[in-house]
Amino acid sequence: MQISVQEALAQLKNVDTPFAELFQHGTLSIEIYQPVGQDLQTPHERDEVYIVISGTGEFINGDQQTSFQPGDFLFVPAGVAHRFVNFSDDFTTWVIFYGPKGGEKA
């Protein structure tokens, strides 16, 4: 299976949300996410990973804040408040949800 960035962006144009689910297998869910202006997401029930496709900005993950750029890997445990801030207009990221509700055990 392969999904290109171009295919993912084309699917995103067909929905009224800043994200589109592209693939699901067991507990694994792959999305593309492209917020406009601000990131309004709330904590999620499962662990998640972001892999930045394009753009730069800052990422708030719980009580930590860091800069991000294309290619960066960002991990968020289930239930932790997080959001992207001060991001460029071209910001786009893969989103990978996995595991059980409540997250995996450490």
KAWO-V204416 format. One record per backbone hydrogen bond with DSSP energy under -0.5 kcal/mol. CO is the residue of the C=O (numbers start at 0). NH is the residue of the N-H. E is the energy in kcal/mol with one decimal. If there is no record, write none. Layout:
CO_NH_E, CO_NH_E
This chain:
3_7_-2.4, 4_8_-2.7, 5_9_-1.9, 6_10_-1.9, 7_11_-2.0, 8_12_-1.4, 10_13_-1.3, 11_14_-1.4, 17_33_-3.4, 19_31_-1.7, 22_29_-2.7, 24_27_-2.3, 27_24_-2.4, 28_96_-2.7, 29_21_-3.4, 29_22_-1.5, 30_94_-2.6, 31_19_-1.8, 32_92_-2.3, 34_36_-0.5, 35_37_-1.8, 37_39_-0.7, 43_78_-3.0, 44_101_-3.8, 46_97_-1.8, 47_75_-2.8, 48_95_-3.0, 49_73_-2.7, 50_93_-2.6, 51_70_-3.0, 53_91_-2.1, 55_87_-2.5, 56_67_-2.4, 57_84_-2.9, 58_60_-0.6, 58_65_-2.1, 59_82_-2.2, 60_63_-1.6, 63_60_-3.0, 65_58_-3.4, 67_56_-1.4, 68_71_-2.0, 71_51_-2.2, 73_49_-3.0, 75_47_-2.3, 76_79_-1.7, 80_61_-2.8, 82_59_-3.1, 83_38_-0.6, 84_57_-2.7, 87_90_-1.8, 91_52_-2.3, 91_53_-1.9, 92_32_-2.6, 93_50_-1.6, 94_30_-2.8, 94_96_-0.5, 95_48_-2.3, 96_28_-2.4, 97_46_-0.7, 99_102_-2.1
